């Protein structure tokens, strides 16, 4: 009986395994490269869609990181759930739109 109790006690201290979430994104413009290495995720892009999986659970952060590399994101899905309009807008604040910011002119 003591062995069973010891086994149950030991098992309760073990961490539950983390499961990788799957992500899918559609950049406005197809990325120039088929592989994008981002923060906490590696994206595989084909045509106009990028896919990846990671144990990180921060969809907006992952979206922003992809937007830095691939440009504006049209849609972003995390484990079958699409980002809201507000979340997607926040994601796209990180996108490079190809425009260079003007430096302030000092007179």
C-alpha positions as CSV (number, residue, x, y, z in Angstrom):
1,X,0.0,0.0,0.0
2,X,2.9,2.4,0.8
3,X,4.3,1.8,-2.7
4,X,1.0,2.9,-4.3
5,X,0.9,6.0,-2.1
6,X,4.5,6.8,-3.0
7,X,3.8,6.3,-6.7
8,X,0.8,8.6,-6.6
9,X,2.7,11.3,-4.7
10,X,5.6,11.1,-7.1
11,X,3.3,11.3,-10.1
12,X,1.6,14.4,-8.8
13,X,4.9,16.3,-8.9
14,X,5.5,15.6,-12.5
15,X,4.6,18.4,-14.9
16,X,1.8,17.7,-17.4
17,X,3.2,17.5,-21.0
18,X,2.8,20.7,-23.0
19,X,0.9,20.3,-26.3
20,X,1.9,22.4,-29.3
21,X,-0.7,24.7,-30.7
22,X,-1.1,25.1,-34.4
23,X,-1.1,28.4,-36.2
24,X,-2.1,29.5,-39.7
25,X,-1.7,33.0,-41.2
26,X,-2.5,34.6,-44.5
27,X,-0.1,37.5,-45.2
28,X,-1.5,40.2,-47.6
29,X,1.4,39.5,-49.9
30,X,3.0,36.1,-50.3
31,X,6.3,35.9,-48.4
32,X,9.5,35.9,-50.5
33,X,10.8,32.9,-48.6
34,X,9.2,29.5,-47.8
35,X,10.7,29.3,-44.3
36,X,10.5,32.1,-41.7
37,X,12.2,31.6,-38.4
38,X,10.4,33.7,-35.8
39,X,10.4,34.1,-32.1
40,X,9.2,30.8,-30.5
41,X,8.0,29.4,-33.9
42,X,9.2,28.3,-37.3
43,X,6.8,29.2,-40.1
44,X,6.5,27.2,-43.4
45,X,5.0,29.3,-46.1
46,X,3.5,28.1,-49.4
47,X,1.6,30.3,-51.7
48,X,-0.3,32.8,-49.6
49,X,-0.5,30.8,-46.3
50,X,2.0,30.3,-43.5
51,X,1.7,27.5,-41.0
52,X,3.5,26.6,-37.8
53,X,3.2,25.0,-34.4
54,X,4.7,25.9,-31.0
55,X,4.0,25.4,-27.3
56,X,3.9,29.2,-26.9
57,X,0.4,30.4,-26.3
58,X,0.6,34.0,-27.3
59,X,-1.2,34.3,-30.7
60,X,-1.1,38.1,-31.0
61,X,2.7,38.1,-30.1
62,X,3.3,35.4,-32.7
63,X,1.2,37.2,-35.2
64,X,3.2,40.5,-34.6
65,X,6.5,38.6,-35.0
66,X,5.3,37.1,-38.3
67,X,4.1,40.5,-39.5
68,X,7.7,41.9,-38.9
69,X,9.0,39.4,-41.4
70,X,6.1,38.9,-43.8
71,X,4.3,42.2,-43.8
72,X,0.6,42.8,-43.0
73,X,-1.4,39.8,-42.0
74,X,-4.9,39.4,-43.5
75,X,-6.0,36.6,-41.2
76,X,-4.5,34.6,-38.3
77,X,-5.9,31.4,-36.8
78,X,-4.7,29.8,-33.5
79,X,-5.9,26.3,-32.9
80,X,-9.0,26.9,-35.1
81,X,-9.9,30.2,-33.5
82,X,-9.4,33.3,-35.7
83,X,-8.0,36.5,-34.1
84,X,-10.6,39.3,-33.6
85,X,-10.6,42.4,-35.7
86,X,-9.0,44.3,-32.8
87,X,-6.3,41.6,-32.2
88,X,-5.5,41.6,-35.9
89,X,-5.2,45.4,-35.9
90,X,-2.8,45.1,-33.0
91,X,-0.8,42.4,-34.9
92,X,-0.4,44.6,-37.9
93,X,1.1,47.5,-35.9
94,X,4.3,45.5,-36.2
95,X,4.1,45.0,-40.0
96,X,6.6,46.7,-42.2
97,X,4.7,48.3,-45.0
98,X,7.6,49.2,-47.1
99,X,7.5,52.9,-46.3
100,X,10.4,54.7,-44.7
101,X,9.6,57.0,-41.9
102,X,10.7,60.6,-42.5
103,X,13.1,62.1,-40.0
104,X,12.0,65.2,-38.3
105,X,13.5,68.4,-39.9
106,X,15.2,70.8,-37.5
107,X,15.4,74.4,-38.7
